Amino acid sequence: MSIVQLTDEQKAIIEAVREFVEREIVPVADELERNDEYPEKIVEQIKEMGLFGMMVPEDYGGLGMPLTTYALVIVELARGWMSLSGILNTHTMGTWLIKTFGTEDQKQRFLPRMITGNPRAALLMSEPHAGSDVQAIKTKAIRDRDDYVINGQKMWVTNGLRAGVCMTLTKTDPEAEPPYRGMSMFIVEKEPGAQRSGGVIVGKNIPKLGYKGVETVELAFDDHRVPAANLLGGEEGQGFIQNMGAIEIGRVNVAARAIGVANRAFEEAIRYAQGRKTFGKPIAQHQAIQFKLAEMATKIEAARMLMINAAVRKDAGERTDLEAGMAKLYASEMCMEVCTDALRIHGGYGYSKEFTVERLFRDAPFFLIGEGTSEVQKLVIGRQLLERYKVEG
């Protein structure tokens, strides 16, 4: 971590989260995940710690921490249970959008409440036919005097049922020229926990391979009215830029979550390797196992450096689509490799639900997809490299 110097306050926050994870999350995560149970008690404790307002400026009651600190906190939470970091992530992206692009009225109306986690935020971007291709969205917002009327469908909405604030990407001018295509972001308010709130309809929870305990839903808009005062930033046509800025935050977050899960998998593997004996000695003493452990630890540390580099640049106000893309790509692929090796080190026990590594192995594929697939990351990275190293003439 030599590329960033943390203050004593930042170190104290990270240490407090680490102790919280060991005390409150590690002992119960496997059971909660097995039951696909929403961790109500743990979420309330996270609220009390102020983590829902980590990146909100102190002027609005938040902790005012940079992305770098937030990402290192996410590493610790994901190490305990990846689903917890997902509950926090979409909320943080929502508060970041409002603090970065919102009008002063919007900041005053929403941020002081959102730092408490009540209401919580969700990000509504993907649609049934539009995932990585953001410009293909069809959800429309049409101006009607002092309101906008929204119609459309959104998919893969984390926190979609329990959220009270939905940061919703729409098209306000479908005929606009690329790259923006007339996109606008709205702060859509709804009743948390309700299947229908005005014209907002929450679909069923989508069953998933891993990432249990947190809802992932489809959400539809049926002539839902939103006050014009809730157009993020107060100006149409800025939604694409706003959304892409939030995605950079999301990609750093996904990298951090992947590092946390991989770190836990490594810990489980090295502990098991020192206790499990074959041919008269612990398997950790076999060269083949030591090679795996060495590669796992090295990959985790490399991913951590890429993630911190992207976060530091974002904190400095720099464009970070290249760095965030690199961090997300490497960390997500690394996590899948490390979790696979951890399962192999456990042998047959790695395939059993009685061992934590089985849960980690099912969580790992999420990172290959969330906030853009690995293939999309490579496209982003490739295009940015060509732009930065453009040959004139």
N, C-alpha and C positions, 0 to 999 in steps of 0.2 A: 504493500500500500504506500510505497514511497512517493507516488506521484500526487498524493493529496495529504495535506496535514489537517487532521481533525482537531477541533477545539476541545477543551475539557468537557464542555456541555454536550457536544456531539458524542464524544466517547461515553459519557454517562448515559445518554439515551440508548445507545446501542447496547451497552452492558446491561441496562435495566430490561430491555427487550429480550436479550439472551437469557437472563435469569428467569424472566416470566415464561419464556418458551419451555425451559427445562422443568419448571415447577408446575405449570398449568396445562401445557399442551402435549408435550411428549408422552406423559402417562395415559392420555385419553384419546389421542389422535387416531390410533388404529381402530378403536371401537366406534368412534364417531363416523369415521369413513366407512366402516363396514355397514353401519346402519343408515348411511346416507343422511345423517342427521345435521340439521343446521345448528351451529354452535352458539346458541343464544347467550349463554353465560360468558363464554370467552369473548364474544363481540362486545358485550357490555363492559368487560374489563379493558378491552382495547380502547373503547370510547373514553373511559376514565383516565387512561394514560395520555390522552390527547393526540393519539396517532391519526385520527381522522382529520385533524387540522395541521398536520406536520408541515406542509408546504404553504399554508395560508399565512400571509404577513401578520406580524404582531398587531398592526393597526386594526385588524379585524378579529383579533382574539386568538389567532393561531400561534404555532410555535416558530414560524418563520424559518424553518430549516431548508437548506438547499436540496436539490435532487440527489446529490451524492450521499448525504446522510440518509435520506428516505430509502434509497436503493440498498444501502447496507442494512437498514432495519428490515427491509423485505427479505434479504438473504436469511436473516435470523428467523423470521416468521415462517418462511417456506421450508426451512430446515425442520421445523416442528410439524407443520402441515401446510401443504401448498394452497389448499382451499382458502385459508385465512388471508393469505396475501392477495388472492383474487377478490375477496370481499372488499379489501381496502383499496385495491388498484383502481377500479373504475370510479370509485368515489374521488380519489386523488386526481384522476384525470379531469373529472368534472370541476373540482375546485380550481385546478390549474387553468382550465379554460376560462372560467369566470374571472379569476384574478388577473389573467394575462390579456384577455380580449374584452371583458365586460365593461359596460359603462359604470360610472361611479354609483349610480342608482342601483344597478344590478349587484355590484359588490356589497353595497350596504344592505340590500334586501336579503341576500342569500348567504354570504360567507360567514357572518357571525352565527348563523343557525347551523350551517353545514359542518363547522369545526367540531360540533358535538356528535356528529354522526346521525343526527335527527334534524332534517331529513338526510337520507343517504342518496348518493348519485349513481346513475347508470349512464353508459355511453351507448347510443343507438346509431350504429353506422351500417353494419352488414345487413343484407336483405336476402330473401330466398334465392335470388338469381344474381346477387352482386356481393362478393366477398372482398377479395383483394382489389378488384376493379371498382374502386370507389365511384368513379364517374358514371358507372352504369346504374346507380340508384334511381328508383322511380318514385319514392315518397315525395309528395308535393305539398307545398304550403302556399296557399293563395290568399292574398290580402283582401280583407272584407272590412272596410272602414277602420276601426280601432283594433281589429283582431286579424289573425291569420287562421285559416281553416286547413288542417292537416289531414291528409289521407295517404295510406300506404301501409306497408308491412316491414317489420324489422326482425332479424334473426340473431340467435346466439347472444341474447341480452343477459349478461351477468348482473345479478342483483335486480333483475327486471320486476319481480313481484314486490320485493320489499322497498324498492327505491321510491323516494318522493320527488326527486328531481331527475328528469331524463334529458340529457344533453343529446338533442336529436338533429341529425344531419338530413337536410331536405333539399329539394330543388324549388327555388322560387322563380326561376326563369329558365325553363327547359331549352329555350332557343339560344341561350348565351354561347359565346365562342369558348373553345378550350383555352387554357386548362381548367378554368373554374366551372364552366357550365352552369352558372347561375346558382351555385349552392349556397345555402345559408344554414346556420346552426341556431336552434331554438332551445331555450330553457323551459322545458315542458314540466309543469307541476301535476302530480297526481296523488291520490290517496295511497299511502304505503299499505301493502297487503291486500288491496282490493282487486278482485278479478276484472272489475270494470269501474273506471273512474272517468265520468264524462264520456268522451269518445275514445278513451284509451282502453283497449281490451288486452288483457294478459292471457296468453295461452298456457298450455300445460308445461311442466318442467320436462326438459328433454333428457332422456336417459343417456348417460355417458360412460365410457370405459373407466375413466378415473375422474379426478377433480370433483369428488363427491361433497355433499353437505352444503353446497352453494347452488342456488337455482340458476339455470340457464334456460331462458324461455324465448318463445316467439311473442312479439308484441305488435298489435295492429292499431291503426288510427282510423276512426270512422267519423269523419266530419268533426274532428276535435278542434275546439277553439282555443287559441293561445293569444294572450294580449300582445299587441305589437311591441309593448315595452319589454317583452321577453325575447326579442330578437337579439342574439348575442352580439354585443358591440353596437347595436342600433343601426347597422347598415347592411343591406342585402348584398349577396355576392361574395362574402368573405368566408363562407363555410368551409371551402376546400382548404384554404391556408390554415384556418383554425383547427380543422380536423387533423391535418398532417402534423401540426405542432404537437397536438395531444398524442398522436401515434408515436412520435419520437420518445415522449415520456413513457408510453406503453411498452415500447421495445426495450428501453433500459430496464423497465420493471420486469418484463418477461426474462431478460437475461439474468437479472438478480434472482428471480424465482428459480430458474434453472440451476443456478449456482447453489442455492440453498438446498434443493432436492439432491443434487449431485453430491454435495458435501455430506449430507446425511447418509446417502448410499455408501460413500467411501468410509464413513465412520462405522456403519454397520458391517461392512466387508472386512475392515482391518481388525475389528473386534472379534468377529467370527473366525477369521483366519488364525488368530492367536490362541483360540480355544479349541478349535477342531483339529484332531490328530489323524494322520494317515501314515502308514509305514513307520510307526513308532515316534513320530515327531509332529509338532503343530504344522499345519499346511503353510503358515506364514514363513516357515524356514525353507520351503521349496522355492527354488529360483523362479519357476514359472509364475508362482503367485506373487513373489516380490516384484517381478517385472510388471505385472498388472497393476499392483498398488502404486508403483512408481509412476506409471503412465497416468493413472487416474488422478493422483494428487497434482501432477504437473499440468494436466489439462484444466483442472479446476482453478488453479492459480492463474493460468493464462487467461481464462474466461473472466476471472475477477478483474484483472488489469484492463481488459478491453471494456468491461462494463463501467469501471470507474473513470476511464478516459472519456467515454461518451458522456457520462454524467457531469464531469468537470467542465467539458466544453459547453454542454447545455446550460449549466449554471452561469457560464461566462457570457451567455447570450449569443453564442455562435450557432450557425447552422450545423446540425449533427445527423442529418439523414445517413451519411456514409458511416460515421462512427457508431451510431445506434444500430444501423443495419448489420455492421460487422459483429458487434457485441451480441446481438440477438441471434444471428446465424451461428456463430461459433459456440455460444453458450448452450443453445438448444440442441445442436448436434452432439456436443460434448456430454450433455446430461443423459441423452439416450445411450451413448457409448458407456458411460460410467455406470449407469444403472444396469445395463446388460452385463457388464463385467462383474458387478456386485452380485447379481443373481447367479452367475456362473461360479463365483467363489463359494457361494452358499450351497452349490450343487442342488440336489433334490429339495432341500429345505427352502431354497429360494423360490420354489414354485408353490409353496404352501402359504396360505393366508395367515398362518400363525407367526410368520416372520414379516417384519416391517418392509423388507426389501421388495416384497411382492407388491405392496401398495405403491412404493416409489417407482417401480417398473411400469405400473399402469398410469401413473401421473406424467411420466416423462414424455410420451408422445404429444401431449398438449402443446408443449413448447415448439414442436416442429410446425405447428399450425397457427397458434395464437399470435395476433398482431402481425399477420402476414407469414405465409409459408416460407420455408427455406429457399424455395425456388424464386419467390418474389424478392427476398432479401438479396439474392445474387444479382437479380436484375437491377435493383436499386444501387447496389454497390458498383456493379459494372458501369452503369450510366454515370454515376458520380465520378468514378475513376477516369472515364473518358473525358468528362468535362474538366476535371482538374489537370489532367495531363494532355490537354488538347494540343495537337500539332498544327501550327499555323501554316497556311499555304498549301 
